[in-house]
Amino acid sequence: MSERHIEMFWRCSSCQHRNLGRHMVCQGCKNAKDGSEQYEMPEDTASAVTVTDAALLRMATAGPHWRCAYCDSDQRALDGGCKNCGASPPVSPGTPDKAPAPPEKKKSRRGCISLVLIVAFFGCCCPMWMNSGKSGSASVQPPPEQVKTGPEWTRSLQVKELAWEHTVSVERRHQVEREGFAEDKPSDALQVKAQGQRHHHDDQVLNGYETVYFTERKQSGYTTETYRDKEACGEDCSTTPKKCKEDCTSNKNGFATCKTTCTGGEKRCTTRYCSVTKTRKEPRYVDERRSRKEPRYRSVPRDAPWFSWKEWTWSHERDVKASGKTLETRWPADAELRPPKALPKGTQERNSRSASYTVVFQGEGHPPVTYSPETLEEFQRFAIGSMHTVQQEKGEVSVVPAKPPPPAATK
């Protein structure tokens, strides 16, 4: 990328004279250039003369013009003050609140702006700039608080309903009849009786050999064959056309910076392949007839003794339940656990117990909440009408234990 500077033009609004960008005063009527007179780019920037003079290059790279607050004329950035009226350059926003120095002798040109308005403007704007700069540098955003996880909700609810259920599962040990081979009979079997012979399994017995013929592929030397293949035999290259484009941007000081960007001109190559004849050796195979001896078997059925017997076993017989909706609970009585009729001799029963408890809480303006205590001791804490702290976390309901009262002070 290459860069150069060219000179722009501006047209005087008083006499319409076309002036070079280097002039700040009209060469026709001698009026100073003001902000309404815009710089114009040459009609053909490509044929515009490149600025090489040291003084003009200094003007071109000095930066944009500044506008005089007293006579409204444009001044070069490298000038110390207004060459039209002698006023100082405008105060930058980062300096203390002070208006530019007025000119020693004010020149009249197209109606200058009143000094009172300028002082009022800078008096209002400069404090705002300073305050905005201070607030921007001093403002520190506090770090966001970490998101804390916890219960979905916690409420003080009243006990509205209670329910409990005690279940006794009864199993009975009784005799059952079984049949099977000797290996199926348990060691404590009763009334074992032989029931004759039954088919147990089949044995595979050798019954001679037979000759089996098959074909086997075997390598028998090599054969030479020719084939066509492709090999790299050079390169095909081409150069892409080169294109250059120049873009000119105004420096806002009577000059413009033109940058030339070029694309293309690269050399691109692709490998060229040629067809060649080659030879290679391939293994040759032949089929040979072979034979082998394979054993032949026959199935021989085998019988074994078959037995019948009796054995004791446990099985589920019945469930006996007791339930209620108060804090007072009970288990099924012995009379309820007795079998409906007398058991045969030697028959026994055993049982196992399980319990379930349910507490329903209700709060004003909220749907009922169901909780299942794990033990009877926990269930008996929830009297009808008592208040408890209930919370839900990850869909599960739990009751917050009440804090124990503080110990009594001793004298």
Backbone torsions as a table, in degrees:
resi	resn	phi	psi	omega
1	MET	NA	128.5	178.6
2	SER	-111.1	157.0	-176.2
3	GLU	-138.1	141.6	176.1
4	ARG	-148.6	167.6	179.6
5	HIS	-118.4	138.4	175.5
6	ILE	-125.4	161.2	-178.1
7	GLU	-96.1	138.6	179.9
8	MET	-99.2	-174.6	-179.0
9	PHE	-131.8	159.7	169.6
10	TRP	-143.6	148.2	-175.7
11	ARG	-108.9	127.8	-178.5
12	CYS	-67.2	131.0	-179.6
13	SER	-76.8	-12.3	-179.0
14	SER	-90.6	-48.4	-174.8
15	CYS	-117.4	0.0	178.3
16	GLN	65.4	18.0	178.1
17	HIS	-75.5	138.0	179.1
18	ARG	-89.7	119.4	-173.6
19	ASN	-112.1	149.6	173.2
20	LEU	-70.8	155.3	-177.2
21	GLY	-64.2	-20.9	-178.3
22	ARG	-70.9	-21.4	-175.8
23	HIS	-89.7	135.4	175.3
24	MET	-102.9	-4.1	177.9
25	VAL	-126.7	137.0	-179.6
26	CYS	-60.3	129.6	179.9
27	GLN	-77.8	-6.3	178.6
28	GLY	-96.2	-54.0	-175.9
29	CYS	-111.1	-2.0	176.6
30	LYS	68.7	16.4	174.7
31	ASN	-82.3	143.2	-180.0
32	ALA	-70.8	146.1	178.6
33	LYS	-68.9	137.4	177.1
34	ASP	-117.3	-179.7	-174.6
35	GLY	-67.7	-19.5	-178.6
36	SER	-77.7	-13.5	-176.3
37	GLU	-98.1	97.9	-174.3
38	GLN	-80.0	150.1	175.4
39	TYR	-76.3	141.3	-178.7
40	GLU	-115.4	139.8	179.0
41	MET	-78.7	142.9	175.3
42	PRO	-55.0	150.1	-178.1
43	GLU	-60.0	-40.1	179.7
44	ASP	-122.9	95.4	-176.9
45	THR	-65.8	-28.4	-178.1
46	ALA	-65.3	-33.7	-179.4
47	SER	-95.1	2.1	179.3
48	ALA	-67.2	145.9	-177.1
49	VAL	-72.6	135.1	176.9
50	THR	-76.5	134.0	179.7
51	VAL	-75.6	121.8	178.9
52	THR	-123.3	-16.8	-179.5
53	ASP	-65.2	136.6	-176.0
54	ALA	-62.0	-41.6	-179.0
55	ALA	-66.0	-41.8	-180.0
56	LEU	-70.0	-36.6	176.8
57	LEU	-63.8	-33.4	177.8
58	ARG	-65.5	-39.3	176.9
59	MET	-66.4	-41.5	-174.1
60	ALA	-67.0	-31.6	-175.7
61	THR	-102.9	8.0	-176.7
62	ALA	-77.1	-18.5	-177.9
63	GLY	111.4	175.2	-178.1
64	PRO	-65.2	157.0	175.0
65	HIS	-67.7	159.7	169.6
66	TRP	-117.2	153.4	-174.9
67	ARG	-103.3	131.5	-179.8
68	CYS	-70.6	132.3	-178.4
69	ALA	-78.3	-7.8	-175.3
70	TYR	-107.8	-39.8	-178.2
71	CYS	-114.8	0.9	176.3
72	ASP	61.2	28.5	178.6
73	SER	-101.7	151.3	177.8
74	ASP	-82.2	138.7	-179.4
75	GLN	-130.0	151.1	-179.5
76	ARG	-74.0	149.0	-178.1
77	ALA	-66.2	-27.2	-177.6
78	LEU	-84.6	-5.6	177.9
79	ASP	-82.9	143.9	-179.3
80	GLY	-75.3	-28.5	-178.7
81	GLY	-154.7	176.3	-178.4
82	CYS	-69.4	124.0	178.7
83	LYS	-79.2	-8.8	-179.8
84	ASN	-89.2	-44.9	-177.2
85	CYS	-125.3	-8.7	176.8
86	GLY	90.3	3.4	-179.3
87	ALA	-70.4	155.2	179.1
88	SER	-78.3	159.8	176.1
89	PRO	-61.6	157.8	179.6
90	PRO	-66.0	150.8	-179.5
91	VAL	-76.3	134.3	179.4
92	SER	-72.9	155.0	-176.6
93	PRO	-61.5	-22.0	-176.2
94	GLY	-86.2	-6.2	-178.0
95	THR	-94.6	165.5	-179.5
96	PRO	-58.7	158.2	-176.1
97	ASP	-68.8	99.1	-178.3
98	LYS	-151.2	127.6	180.0
99	ALA	-74.9	153.3	177.8
100	PRO	-63.7	149.4	-178.5
101	ALA	-65.1	136.5	179.9
102	PRO	-72.2	158.9	178.8
103	PRO	-70.4	154.2	177.8
104	GLU	-65.1	-40.1	-180.0
105	LYS	-138.7	115.5	-174.6
106	LYS	-76.9	127.2	177.7
107	LYS	-96.5	142.5	178.6
108	SER	-85.3	132.2	176.5
109	ARG	-157.8	108.5	173.5
110	ARG	54.1	26.1	179.3
111	GLY	81.4	93.1	-178.6
112	CYS	-79.2	160.2	-179.1
113	ILE	-77.8	143.1	-177.0
114	SER	-66.4	140.7	179.6
115	LEU	-63.5	-34.6	-178.5
116	VAL	-63.8	-40.7	-179.6
117	LEU	-66.4	-38.0	-179.4
118	ILE	-65.5	-46.6	-179.9
119	VAL	-61.7	-41.6	179.5
120	ALA	-64.9	-38.2	-179.2
121	PHE	-62.7	-50.1	-178.5
122	PHE	-70.7	-30.4	177.8
123	GLY	-65.7	-30.1	-179.7
124	CYS	-87.6	-38.6	-171.5
125	CYS	-81.6	-40.0	-175.0
126	CYS	-61.5	-45.1	176.8
127	PRO	-60.3	-35.2	179.0
128	MET	-64.4	-42.1	178.0
129	TRP	-60.8	-44.7	-177.4
130	MET	-66.3	-43.1	-179.7
131	ASN	-65.6	-39.2	179.6
132	SER	-65.8	-36.7	178.4
133	GLY	-66.3	-40.1	-179.5
134	LYS	-68.3	-46.3	-178.4
135	SER	-63.3	-35.7	-179.7
136	GLY	-68.1	-33.9	-177.1
137	SER	-84.7	-27.2	-174.0
138	ALA	-94.4	-15.3	-176.1
139	SER	-74.7	124.9	178.4
140	VAL	-124.8	122.1	-179.5
141	GLN	-78.0	129.2	177.7
142	PRO	-66.8	148.7	-179.7
143	PRO	-65.8	141.6	179.5
144	PRO	-64.4	142.9	178.8
145	GLU	-71.6	146.9	178.6
146	GLN	-70.3	142.1	-179.8
147	VAL	-76.0	121.1	-178.3
148	LYS	-97.4	137.4	177.3
149	THR	-94.2	150.2	-179.4
150	GLY	-170.0	-168.9	179.8
151	PRO	-60.5	150.0	177.3
152	GLU	-69.2	-37.3	173.9
153	TRP	-159.1	153.3	175.9
154	THR	-134.0	124.4	-176.2
155	ARG	-136.9	154.8	172.1
156	SER	-95.2	111.2	-173.4
157	LEU	-121.6	159.5	-177.8
158	GLN	-108.0	142.7	178.6
159	VAL	-74.5	121.9	-178.8
160	LYS	-107.5	-37.6	-177.1
161	GLU	-139.2	151.0	175.3
162	LEU	-131.2	151.6	175.6
163	ALA	-155.9	139.9	176.9
164	TRP	-141.1	155.6	177.5
165	GLU	-148.8	124.6	177.0
166	HIS	-109.5	128.6	-176.6
167	THR	-122.6	131.1	174.6
168	VAL	-113.2	116.0	178.2
169	SER	-94.0	123.2	-175.7
170	VAL	-104.2	129.4	173.4
171	GLU	-112.3	146.6	-178.1
172	ARG	-120.4	136.4	174.6
173	ARG	-98.5	116.3	-177.1
174	HIS	-142.4	168.3	-178.5
175	GLN	-89.1	139.8	174.4
176	VAL	-129.7	154.6	179.4
177	GLU	-93.9	138.0	-179.4
178	ARG	-133.1	159.4	174.4
179	GLU	-138.0	153.6	177.2
180	GLY	165.3	-175.9	177.8
181	PHE	-80.9	178.4	-175.2
182	ALA	-62.7	-36.5	-178.1
183	GLU	-73.3	-14.5	178.9
184	ASP	-89.1	-14.8	-173.8
185	LYS	-80.9	125.4	177.4
186	PRO	-69.6	162.9	-176.6
187	SER	-70.3	-25.4	-178.4
188	ASP	-100.2	24.1	-179.6
189	ALA	-65.1	146.9	-178.3
190	LEU	-116.3	152.4	175.4
191	GLN	51.7	52.3	-179.3
192	VAL	-74.2	129.8	179.8
193	LYS	-133.0	136.0	176.6
194	ALA	-77.7	134.8	-177.7
195	GLN	-116.7	26.1	178.0
196	GLY	90.5	-159.1	-177.9
197	GLN	-107.7	145.6	175.4
198	ARG	-139.4	156.5	-179.3
199	HIS	-63.8	125.6	-177.0
200	HIS	-103.1	-48.2	-179.2
201	HIS	-166.9	175.5	175.8
202	ASP	-115.1	135.5	174.5
203	ASP	-99.5	142.0	175.2
204	GLN	-94.7	112.6	-174.8
205	VAL	-109.1	135.3	-179.9
206	LEU	-62.6	131.9	-176.4
207	ASN	-130.6	45.9	177.6
208	GLY	93.6	-170.8	-177.6
209	TYR	-130.2	158.2	175.8
210	GLU	-135.1	150.7	-179.0
211	THR	-89.3	129.4	-179.9
212	VAL	-117.0	129.0	179.0
213	TYR	-102.6	144.3	179.6
214	PHE	-152.5	163.9	-179.6
215	THR	-109.6	136.4	-178.4
216	GLU	-127.9	132.3	178.0
217	ARG	-83.8	133.0	-177.2
218	LYS	-134.7	138.1	179.7
219	GLN	-70.2	136.2	-179.7
220	SER	-136.6	75.2	178.1
221	GLY	80.3	-162.2	-176.7
222	TYR	-133.8	159.2	172.9
223	THR	-124.0	144.9	178.0
224	THR	-99.5	128.1	-179.7
225	GLU	-129.9	151.2	178.1
226	THR	-105.2	150.5	179.5
227	TYR	-152.2	163.3	178.6
228	ARG	-100.8	139.7	179.5
229	ASP	-142.3	165.4	178.8
230	LYS	-110.6	136.0	178.4
231	GLU	-129.7	149.7	175.8
232	ALA	-67.7	129.4	-177.5
233	CYS	-135.4	32.2	177.3
234	GLY	135.9	-168.1	-179.2
235	GLU	-135.4	148.4	171.4
236	ASP	-110.8	116.8	-173.6
237	CYS	-117.5	150.8	175.5
238	SER	-148.3	154.6	-179.9
239	THR	-112.5	128.7	179.6
240	THR	-72.8	144.9	179.4
241	PRO	-64.6	143.0	-178.4
242	LYS	-94.8	130.6	179.2
243	LYS	-125.9	132.8	180.0
244	CYS	-120.6	143.2	-179.8
245	LYS	-135.6	133.5	-179.9
246	GLU	-109.9	127.7	176.2
247	ASP	-117.0	129.1	-178.7
248	CYS	-111.9	134.3	-179.5
249	THR	-126.2	134.1	-179.0
250	SER	-67.6	137.5	175.4
251	ASN	-88.7	-0.3	-179.1
252	LYS	61.0	31.8	177.4
253	ASN	-143.8	21.6	-179.4
254	GLY	93.7	-2.7	-179.9
255	PHE	-130.7	164.2	179.5
256	ALA	-133.5	148.8	176.8
257	THR	-103.0	124.8	-178.9
258	CYS	-111.9	126.5	179.6
259	LYS	-116.8	132.3	-179.5
260	THR	-105.5	124.5	179.2
261	THR	-116.8	129.5	-177.9
262	CYS	-116.8	142.8	175.2
263	THR	-128.6	158.6	180.0
264	GLY	86.9	-168.8	-179.5
265	GLY	84.6	4.4	-179.5
266	GLU	-83.8	150.5	177.1
267	LYS	-96.0	124.7	-179.2
268	ARG	-119.1	132.1	-176.9
269	CYS	-128.2	144.4	174.0
270	THR	-124.6	146.0	-178.6
271	THR	-71.3	135.3	177.1
272	ARG	-100.1	132.9	-178.0
273	TYR	-113.3	143.5	179.2
274	CYS	-121.5	147.7	178.9
275	SER	-86.8	128.9	-178.8
276	VAL	-129.9	158.6	177.8
277	THR	-99.7	130.9	-179.8
278	LYS	-130.6	165.1	176.4
279	THR	-125.3	154.2	177.3
280	ARG	-153.6	159.0	178.2
281	LYS	-100.6	131.8	178.4
282	GLU	-119.1	137.0	178.9
283	PRO	-66.6	144.9	179.2
284	ARG	-108.9	135.8	-178.5
285	TYR	-120.2	148.7	174.9
286	VAL	-129.5	154.5	178.4
287	ASP	-96.2	128.2	178.0
288	GLU	-118.0	136.3	179.3
289	ARG	-84.8	128.2	-178.5
290	ARG	-131.2	169.0	179.3
291	SER	-143.9	159.1	176.0
292	ARG	-153.0	159.2	179.5
293	LYS	-95.0	129.5	178.2
294	GLU	-123.8	138.3	-179.1
295	PRO	-69.2	149.0	177.4
296	ARG	-118.8	133.9	-176.0
297	TYR	-119.6	156.8	172.1
298	ARG	-129.1	149.8	-178.9
299	SER	-88.5	130.8	178.5
300	VAL	-119.7	115.9	-179.9
301	PRO	-68.0	143.1	178.1
302	ARG	-123.4	134.9	177.0
303	ASP	-103.7	161.3	177.4
304	ALA	-147.7	157.8	-179.6
305	PRO	-62.3	141.8	179.0
306	TRP	-115.1	135.9	-173.9
307	PHE	-125.3	157.8	167.9
308	SER	-124.6	149.3	-177.8
309	TRP	-161.1	174.0	174.3
310	LYS	-120.8	146.6	179.0
311	GLU	-145.9	154.0	179.3
312	TRP	-86.8	141.1	179.2
313	THR	-150.3	153.2	178.3
314	TRP	-100.0	139.5	176.5
315	SER	-149.2	153.9	-179.3
316	HIS	-68.2	132.0	-175.8
317	GLU	-107.1	-49.8	-176.0
318	ARG	-166.6	164.0	173.3
319	ASP	-117.4	133.1	176.6
320	VAL	-116.6	125.3	-173.8
321	LYS	-121.5	150.1	170.7
322	ALA	-133.2	137.9	-176.4
323	SER	-145.2	165.3	179.0
324	GLY	-171.7	177.9	-178.8
325	LYS	-130.6	34.8	176.0
326	THR	-131.2	174.8	177.4
327	LEU	-73.7	-20.1	178.5
328	GLU	-78.9	124.4	-178.3
329	THR	-122.2	164.5	176.1
330	ARG	-154.5	162.2	172.9
331	TRP	-102.3	156.5	176.9
332	PRO	-54.0	136.2	-178.5
333	ALA	-71.0	164.7	-179.8
334	ASP	-60.1	-33.9	-179.9
335	ALA	-64.8	-33.8	179.3
336	GLU	-73.8	-25.2	-177.3
337	LEU	-85.3	-13.8	-179.5
338	ARG	-66.0	144.7	177.7
339	PRO	-66.3	152.5	-178.1
340	PRO	-63.3	-23.5	176.7
341	LYS	-143.2	164.5	-175.5
342	ALA	-61.9	144.1	-178.6
343	LEU	-83.7	146.8	175.3
344	PRO	-63.0	161.5	-178.7
345	LYS	-60.8	131.6	178.5
346	GLY	87.9	-11.5	179.8
347	THR	-78.5	136.0	-180.0
348	GLN	-125.6	161.2	175.2
349	GLU	-131.9	147.8	174.4
350	ARG	-139.5	159.5	-177.0
351	ASN	-140.1	161.1	174.9
352	SER	-133.7	152.0	-172.7
353	ARG	-118.1	146.1	174.5
354	SER	-145.4	151.6	-176.9
355	ALA	-137.7	150.2	174.1
356	SER	-137.9	140.3	-177.1
357	TYR	-130.6	145.0	-178.4
358	THR	-138.4	133.8	175.7
359	VAL	-125.1	130.6	178.8
360	VAL	-109.5	120.6	177.4
361	PHE	-99.8	149.7	178.6
362	GLN	-137.1	135.8	175.9
363	GLY	-129.8	152.0	-178.1
364	GLU	-65.2	126.5	178.4
365	GLY	79.9	7.3	-179.1
366	HIS	-129.3	149.8	177.4
367	PRO	-69.9	157.7	178.8
368	PRO	-62.4	149.7	-179.0
369	VAL	-123.2	131.3	-178.2
370	THR	-104.8	134.1	179.9
371	TYR	-130.4	143.2	-177.8
372	SER	-117.4	100.9	175.1
373	PRO	-63.1	151.3	-176.9
374	GLU	-89.5	-28.2	-176.8
375	THR	-128.2	163.4	176.9
376	LEU	-65.1	-37.4	179.9
377	GLU	-61.4	-41.9	178.3
378	GLU	-68.4	-38.9	-178.6
379	PHE	-61.2	-38.5	-176.0
380	GLN	-74.7	-1.3	173.8
381	ARG	-78.5	-16.9	-170.6
382	PHE	-103.5	81.3	175.8
383	ALA	-74.8	150.0	177.7
384	ILE	-58.2	129.4	179.1
385	GLY	89.8	-9.8	-180.0
386	SER	-75.2	151.1	-178.4
387	MET	-100.6	139.6	179.9
388	HIS	-143.3	154.5	176.6
389	THR	-91.0	117.8	-176.1
390	VAL	-117.3	140.3	178.2
391	GLN	-138.4	157.4	178.8
392	GLN	-126.3	129.5	178.8
393	GLU	-138.5	124.5	-178.2
394	LYS	55.4	37.8	176.1
395	GLY	82.3	-4.2	-178.7
396	GLU	-105.0	134.4	-178.8
397	VAL	-92.7	136.3	177.0
398	SER	-141.6	159.0	179.6
399	VAL	-109.9	128.4	-180.0
400	VAL	-76.9	122.7	-179.5
401	PRO	-61.6	142.2	178.0
402	ALA	-71.9	141.8	179.7
403	LYS	-72.8	135.3	178.9
404	PRO	-65.8	147.7	179.3
405	PRO	-65.5	148.7	178.9
406	PRO	-63.6	148.0	179.5
407	PRO	-63.7	146.2	-179.5
408	ALA	-70.2	139.5	-178.8
409	ALA	-69.9	135.6	178.7
410	THR	-97.9	140.7	178.4
411	LYS	-84.0	NA	NA
